[in-house]
Amino acid sequence: MQFNQLMIDEFELLAKFPRSSKMQGIKIHSDANENLISAAQRLFDKGIIDSPDGGYLTDLGLDLIEHVSVLHSALSG
């Protein structure tokens, strides 16, 4: 299994979402880095976030953020 740059960009965007509350989201501004904007669109297309410019995590997104958190903790140790 290998991660490509597009996947890494998506992981990094997911990691920006607050994990303390399901009621908090993020907003990607139009002047943000193009990789970030593209990652948000891909996550939206996959049903992971509810808006192409960030918004909130869907149920799938909430599940995935837990896995991203575990990966981050394990690899940053």
C-alpha positions in Angstrom: 0.0 0.0 0.0 1.3 3.4 -0.9 0.0 6.9 -0.2 0.2 9.4 -3.0 0.3 13.2 -2.6 -3.4 13.6 -3.2 -4.2 11.3 -0.4 -1.7 13.0 1.9 -3.3 16.4 1.1 -6.7 14.9 2.1 -5.2 13.5 5.3 -3.8 16.9 6.2 -7.1 18.6 5.5 -9.0 16.0 7.6 -6.5 16.6 10.4 -7.5 20.3 10.5 -11.1 19.5 11.5 -11.7 20.0 15.3 -12.2 16.6 17.0 -13.6 18.1 20.2 -17.1 18.8 18.7 -19.2 17.5 15.9 -20.7 20.9 15.6 -17.5 22.6 14.5 -16.3 22.8 10.9 -13.8 24.6 8.8 -14.0 27.0 5.9 -11.5 26.9 3.0 -11.2 30.4 1.5 -10.9 30.9 -2.2 -7.3 32.3 -1.8 -6.1 29.1 0.0 -3.4 26.9 -1.4 -4.7 25.1 -4.5 -3.8 21.7 -3.0 -6.1 22.4 0.0 -8.9 23.6 -2.2 -8.6 20.5 -4.4 -8.4 18.2 -1.4 -11.6 19.7 0.0 -13.4 19.2 -3.3 -12.3 15.5 -3.4 -13.4 14.9 0.2 -16.8 16.5 -0.7 -17.1 14.3 -3.8 -16.4 11.2 -1.6 -19.1 12.2 0.9 -16.6 12.9 3.7 -17.4 16.6 4.2 -20.7 18.3 3.5 -19.4 21.3 1.5 -16.8 21.7 -1.2 -15.2 24.5 0.8 -15.0 22.6 4.0 -18.1 22.7 6.1 -18.6 19.8 8.5 -17.6 16.2 8.6 -20.3 13.7 7.5 -20.8 10.5 9.5 -18.2 8.9 7.2 -15.8 11.8 7.9 -16.3 11.5 11.6 -15.3 7.8 11.4 -12.3 8.7 9.3 -11.0 11.5 11.5 -10.7 8.9 14.3 -8.5 6.8 12.1 -6.4 9.8 11.0 -5.9 10.7 14.7 -4.7 7.2 15.5 -2.3 7.2 12.5 -1.0 10.6 13.5 -0.5 9.5 17.1 1.3 6.3 16.1 3.6 7.9 13.6 4.5 11.0 15.6 5.5 9.0 18.7 
